[in-house]
Amino acid sequence: MSKRYGIGRYLTGATAARTGDEMSGPALLLVGLSVTGSASTASALLSGITLSAAVGGPVFGVLLDRAARPGRLLTTALAAYSLALLAILLGLGRLPLPVVLATALCGGLLGPALAGGWTSQLPQVAAPGNLPRATALDALTYNFASLAGPALAGAVAMAAGAPAGVVVSLALVVLALPAAWTLPAPSPTPATAPASVIADLRSGFAVIGRVRPLARATLTSVISYVGVGTLVTCTPLLGERALGATDSGTFLLAALAAASLATNALLARSPGALRPDATILASTLALAGALLLAATLTPLALFAAMAVAGAGAGPQLTALFAVRHREAPAHLRGQIFTTGASLKITGYAIGAGLGGPLATWSLPGALLVAAGFEALAALCFVALTGVGRGRRPGVPQRAQGTRTSP
């Protein structure tokens, strides 16, 4: 561990950035509705700043891997994301809507920097023996942000107006700048043959596809997040159906996030208890069971389902990080983390897009479809395990297609 950079500073910066990120989506949704009065405009802003992450993640990851001081590049990305939020806020209602939406799309390109960009730098901060515990603590920052961000957006909007929610979200991202700027540089590596960004992109995607545990964890988590996105979209209607008000859906999400936070806190105390690959499968099955339970639509079963879903989603995230840290080549780690973040965001967005029409057709049916995606994710995990049997775990063919090739 760097003598001048401790895990506490890393966690503080990551928590601020991720809470600001989780807050920005609901805040933009609220300010879009407040300023324009149009639900379609509000949802377009949210979609714009979410969907473009699928394109930005891999490219930003390559640049992060090639940077001599990744922390400086991460700082630039965080600052640019904050400026994009400010530009959206100032332009909404004053500039043509396509210009504002284009700004949201550009800002969304940097979204993975707030997620995978931070996590890819964790090995530079934590000593190798402390990496499992640091990984669990890092996952806790996601759980906290997912719990605090939307709640804070709603509370600030109620107290000071919808625009204030956007201001607070970008301020939280700005608070993370010092921690990002001072991230330690990676250890010097032997000189390698120059390669283009396109060549590095090909190498990163090749590693994700070729290294069996990495491919298995990535595919499983992306499909699983389609189910999670569907569930989240259904929560307002679940709140209305089972608890009497659409606003009650936020309590269901809070129960899910709190269960994730508590489970990962336990893992941080006993990091050796986590078997990453087995945990990914077990947590995905837990999510499938939780969604089946939620389909009953009874209040007690809904809260129990959210607790089970949180207990599955939290360890799944920690285990996914552990697999990536274990399997990713050092010179491609940033790209693999940001690409993984982009793919999960895309899976979530697909699920969210499916959830609305499905819930309108049948709320229990939507939850059953979401459970089906979790079951599909588990089947993909088992299928890829069978395909990869016979290869020594943890020793994939990493060297092929890397930048060290002449």
C-alpha positions in Angstrom: 0.0 0.0 0.0 1.2 3.5 -0.8 2.6 5.2 2.3 0.9 8.4 1.3 -2.4 7.0 0.1 -4.5 4.8 2.3 -7.6 2.8 1.6 -9.7 5.3 3.6 -9.0 8.1 1.1 -9.8 5.7 -1.8 -13.2 4.7 -0.2 -14.1 8.3 0.6 -13.5 9.4 -3.0 -15.3 6.4 -4.5 -18.2 6.8 -2.2 -18.6 10.5 -3.0 -18.3 9.9 -6.8 -20.7 6.9 -6.9 -23.3 8.6 -4.6 -23.2 11.6 -7.0 -23.6 9.3 -9.9 -26.5 7.4 -8.4 -28.1 10.7 -7.4 -27.7 12.3 -10.9 -30.1 10.0 -12.7 -33.1 10.5 -10.4 -32.2 14.2 -10.1 -32.2 14.7 -13.9 -35.5 12.8 -14.0 -37.0 15.2 -11.5 -35.6 18.4 -13.0 -36.6 17.3 -16.5 -40.2 16.8 -15.3 -40.1 20.1 -13.3 -38.8 22.3 -16.1 -40.5 20.8 -19.1 -43.5 19.2 -17.6 -42.9 16.2 -20.0 -42.4 12.7 -18.7 -41.0 11.7 -22.0 -38.3 14.5 -21.9 -37.4 13.5 -18.4 -37.0 9.8 -19.3 -35.0 10.8 -22.4 -32.5 12.7 -20.2 -32.1 9.6 -18.0 -31.8 7.3 -20.9 -29.2 9.6 -22.6 -26.9 9.7 -19.6 -27.2 5.9 -19.1 -27.1 4.2 -22.5 -24.0 6.0 -23.9 -22.0 4.4 -21.1 -21.9 1.2 -23.3 -19.7 3.1 -25.8 -17.6 5.2 -23.4 -16.6 2.4 -21.0 -14.2 0.4 -23.2 -12.5 3.4 -24.7 -12.0 5.1 -21.4 -10.6 1.9 -20.0 -8.0 1.7 -22.7 -6.9 5.3 -22.1 -6.8 4.5 -18.3 -4.5 1.5 -18.9 -2.2 3.5 -21.2 -2.0 6.5 -18.8 1.2 6.9 -16.7 -0.9 8.5 -14.0 -4.4 7.0 -14.2 -5.6 9.1 -11.3 -5.1 12.3 -13.3 -7.2 10.9 -16.2 -9.8 9.8 -13.8 -9.9 13.3 -12.3 -10.4 14.8 -15.7 -13.3 12.4 -16.4 -15.0 13.2 -13.1 -14.6 16.9 -13.7 -16.1 16.6 -17.3 -19.0 14.6 -15.9 -19.7 17.3 -13.4 -19.6 20.0 -16.1 -22.0 17.9 -18.3 -24.5 17.8 -15.4 -24.1 21.6 -15.0 -24.6 22.2 -18.7 -27.7 20.1 -18.7 -29.1 22.0 -15.8 -28.4 25.4 -17.3 -29.5 24.4 -20.8 -32.8 22.8 -19.9 -35.6 25.1 -21.0 -33.1 27.6 -22.5 -31.5 25.6 -25.3 -33.1 23.4 -27.9 -33.9 19.9 -26.5 -31.7 18.0 -28.9 -28.7 20.0 -27.7 -29.4 19.2 -24.1 -29.9 15.5 -24.9 -26.6 15.5 -26.8 -25.0 16.9 -23.7 -26.5 14.1 -21.7 -25.2 11.5 -24.2 -21.7 13.0 -24.0 -21.8 13.0 -20.2 -22.9 9.4 -20.1 -19.8 8.3 -22.0 -17.9 9.1 -18.8 -20.3 7.2 -16.5 -18.1 4.1 -16.3 -15.3 6.2 -14.9 -17.3 6.6 -11.7 -17.7 2.9 -11.4 -15.1 0.6 -13.0 -12.5 3.4 -13.4 -12.2 3.6 -9.6 -12.2 -0.2 -8.9 -9.6 -0.9 -11.5 -7.1 1.2 -9.4 -7.7 -0.7 -6.2 -4.6 -3.0 -6.6 -2.5 0.2 -6.6 -3.9 1.1 -3.2 -4.3 -2.2 -1.3 -1.5 -4.6 -0.5 -2.0 -8.0 -2.3 -2.9 -9.7 1.0 -5.5 -7.1 1.8 -7.1 -7.1 -1.7 -10.1 -9.4 -0.8 -11.1 -7.2 2.1 -10.5 -4.0 0.1 -12.7 -5.5 -2.7 -15.5 -6.1 -0.3 -15.2 -2.6 1.1 -15.2 -1.2 -2.4 -18.4 -3.1 -3.2 -19.9 -1.5 0.0 -19.5 2.0 -1.6 -21.7 0.9 -4.5 -24.3 -0.5 -2.1 -24.2 2.7 0.0 -24.5 4.9 -3.2 -27.4 2.9 -4.5 -29.2 3.4 -1.2 -28.3 7.0 -0.5 -28.2 8.5 -4.0 -31.9 8.2 -5.0 -33.1 9.0 -1.5 -30.9 12.1 -1.4 -32.2 13.2 -4.8 -35.8 13.0 -3.6 -35.1 14.7 -0.3 -33.1 17.6 -1.8 -35.8 18.1 -4.5 -38.5 18.3 -1.8 -36.5 20.7 0.4 -35.0 23.0 -2.2 -36.4 22.2 -5.6 -35.5 19.8 -8.4 -32.5 21.8 -9.8 -30.9 21.7 -6.3 -30.8 17.9 -6.6 -28.6 18.1 -9.8 -26.3 20.7 -8.1 -25.8 18.4 -5.0 -25.1 15.4 -7.3 -22.4 17.2 -9.2 -21.0 18.6 -6.0 -20.5 15.1 -4.7 -18.6 14.1 -7.8 -16.4 17.2 -7.4 -15.7 16.2 -3.8 -14.1 13.1 -5.2 -11.5 15.0 -7.3 -8.7 15.2 -4.7 -8.9 11.5 -4.0 -8.8 10.7 -7.7 -5.9 13.1 -8.5 -3.7 11.6 -5.8 -4.2 8.0 -6.7 -0.8 6.2 -6.8 0.7 5.5 -10.2 1.1 1.9 -11.2 4.4 0.2 -10.8 6.8 0.6 -13.8 6.5 -2.2 -16.4 9.0 -3.3 -19.0 8.8 -1.4 -22.3 6.3 -2.8 -24.6 5.7 -2.5 -28.3 3.5 0.4 -29.2 -0.1 -0.4 -30.0 -3.1 1.6 -31.2 -6.2 2.2 -29.1 -8.1 0.0 -31.5 -5.6 -2.8 -31.0 -5.9 -2.5 -27.2 -9.7 -2.6 -27.5 -9.4 -5.8 -29.5 -7.0 -7.2 -26.9 -9.3 -6.3 -24.0 -12.4 -7.8 -25.6 -10.4 -10.9 -26.6 -9.3 -11.4 -23.0 -12.9 -11.1 -21.7 -14.0 -13.6 -24.2 -11.1 -16.1 -24.0 -10.5 -16.2 -20.2 -13.2 -18.6 -19.1 -13.8 -17.4 -15.5 -13.9 -13.8 -16.7 -16.2 -14.5 -19.6 -18.5 -16.5 -17.3 -18.7 -13.9 -14.6 -19.2 -11.1 -17.2 -22.0 -12.8 -19.1 -23.8 -14.0 -15.9 -23.7 -10.5 -14.3 -25.0 -8.8 -17.5 -27.9 -11.1 -18.0 -28.6 -11.0 -14.2 -28.8 -7.2 -14.4 -31.5 -7.3 -17.1 -33.6 -9.0 -14.4 -32.6 -6.4 -11.8 -33.5 -3.5 -14.2 -36.9 -5.0 -14.7 -37.4 -5.3 -11.0 -36.4 -1.7 -10.3 -38.8 -0.5 -13.0 -41.7 -2.4 -11.4 -41.2 -1.1 -7.9 -43.5 2.0 -8.1 -46.3 -0.3 -9.3 -45.4 -2.9 -6.6 -45.7 -0.1 -4.0 -49.1 0.9 -5.4 -50.4 -2.6 -5.6 -49.2 -4.0 -2.3 -48.7 -0.9 -0.1 -51.2 1.6 -1.4 -49.0 4.2 -3.0 -46.4 4.4 -5.8 -44.1 6.3 -3.5 -43.9 3.2 -1.3 -41.8 1.6 -4.0 -38.8 3.6 -2.7 -39.1 1.7 0.6 -38.8 -1.6 -1.3 -35.6 -0.3 -3.1 -34.3 0.8 0.3 -34.8 -2.6 1.7 -32.9 -4.2 -1.2 -30.0 -1.7 -0.9 -29.9 -2.1 2.9 -29.7 -5.9 2.6 -26.9 -5.6 0.0 -25.0 -3.2 2.3 -25.4 -5.5 5.4 -24.3 -8.6 3.5 -21.2 -6.9 2.0 -20.3 -5.5 5.4 -20.2 -9.1 6.8 -18.1 -10.2 3.8 -15.7 -7.3 4.5 -15.2 -8.7 8.1 -14.5 -12.2 6.7 -13.1 -11.9 3.2 -11.7 -15.4 3.2 -15.2 -16.8 3.4 -15.9 -15.7 -0.2 -15.4 -18.2 -3.0 -15.9 -15.7 -5.9 -17.0 -18.1 -8.7 -19.4 -20.1 -6.6 -20.8 -16.9 -5.1 -21.7 -15.5 -8.5 -23.8 -18.6 -9.2 -25.4 -18.8 -5.7 -26.2 -15.1 -5.7 -27.9 -15.3 -9.1 -30.0 -18.2 -8.0 -31.0 -16.1 -4.9 -32.1 -13.3 -7.1 -34.2 -15.7 -9.2 -35.9 -17.0 -6.0 -36.5 -13.5 -4.7 -38.2 -12.4 -7.9 -40.5 -15.5 -7.8 -41.3 -14.6 -4.2 -42.1 -11.0 -5.2 -44.5 -12.2 -7.9 -47.0 -13.1 -5.1 -47.5 -9.3 -4.5 -48.2 -9.6 -0.8 -46.6 -6.9 1.4 -44.7 -9.3 3.7 -43.5 -11.4 0.8 -42.4 -8.3 -1.1 -40.1 -7.0 1.7 -38.8 -10.6 2.2 -38.1 -10.8 -1.5 -36.2 -7.5 -1.5 -34.1 -8.7 1.5 -33.3 -11.9 -0.3 -32.5 -10.0 -3.5 -30.2 -7.6 -1.7 -28.5 -10.5 0.0 -27.8 -11.9 -3.4 -26.9 -8.7 -5.3 -24.4 -7.5 -2.8 -22.2 -10.7 -2.8 -22.6 -11.0 -6.5 -20.9 -7.6 -7.0 -18.1 -8.4 -4.6 -17.5 -11.7 -6.2 -17.5 -10.2 -9.7 -14.8 -7.7 -8.6 -12.8 -10.5 -7.1 -12.9 -12.5 -10.4 -11.9 -9.4 -12.4 -9.0 -8.6 -10.1 -7.8 -12.2 -10.2 -8.1 -12.8 -14.0 -7.5 -9.4 -15.6 -3.9 -8.8 -17.0 -2.5 -5.8 -15.2 -2.1 -3.8 -18.5 -5.7 -4.4 -19.4 -7.3 -4.1 -16.0 -8.8 -0.6 -16.5 -10.4 -1.6 -19.8 -11.8 -4.8 -18.4 -13.4 -3.1 -15.4 -14.9 -0.2 -17.4 -16.1 -2.5 -20.2 -17.7 -4.7 -17.6 -19.4 -1.7 -16.0 -20.6 -0.6 -19.4 -22.1 -4.0 -20.2 -23.9 -4.2 -16.8 -25.3 -0.7 -17.3 -26.5 -1.8 -20.7 -28.1 -4.9 -19.3 -29.8 -2.8 -16.6 -31.1 -0.3 -19.2 -32.5 -3.2 -21.3 -34.3 -4.6 -18.3 -35.6 -1.1 -17.3 -36.9 -0.7 -20.9 -38.7 -4.1 -20.8 -40.0 -3.6 -17.3 -42.5 -0.8 -18.1 -44.4 -2.5 -20.9 -44.3 -5.9 -19.1 -45.6 -4.4 -15.9 -48.4 -2.6 -17.8 -49.4 -6.0 -19.3 -49.0 -8.0 -16.0 -47.1 -7.1 -12.9 -46.6 -10.7 -11.7 -45.8 -11.6 -15.3 -43.0 -8.9 -15.4 -41.5 -10.3 -12.2 -41.6 -13.9 -13.6 -39.9 -12.7 -16.8 -37.2 -11.0 -14.5 -36.8 -14.3 -12.7 -36.4 -16.0 -16.0 -33.5 -13.8 -16.8 -31.8 -14.7 -13.5 -32.4 -18.4 -14.3 -30.9 -17.8 -17.8 -27.9 -16.2 -16.2 -27.4 -19.2 -13.9 -27.7 -21.6 -16.9 -25.1 -19.6 -18.8 -22.8 -19.8 -15.8 -23.2 -23.6 -15.6 -22.8 -24.0 -19.4 -19.6 -22.0 -19.5 -18.3 -24.0 -16.5 -18.8 -27.2 -18.5 -17.1 -25.7 -21.6 -14.1 -24.6 -19.5 -13.7 -27.9 -17.5 -10.3 -29.3 -17.8 -8.5 -25.9 -17.9 -6.6 -25.2 -14.7 -8.6 -22.4 -12.9 -6.8 -19.1 -12.4 -4.2 -19.8 -15.2 -5.9 -18.7 -18.4 -4.0 -18.0 -21.6 -3.5 -14.4 -20.8 -0.4 -13.6 -22.8 -2.0 -14.0 -26.3 -3.1 -10.8 -28.0 -1.6 -8.4 -25.5 0.4 -5.3 -26.0 3.6 -7.1 -25.2 3.4 -8.9 -28.6 5.9 -7.6 -31.1 
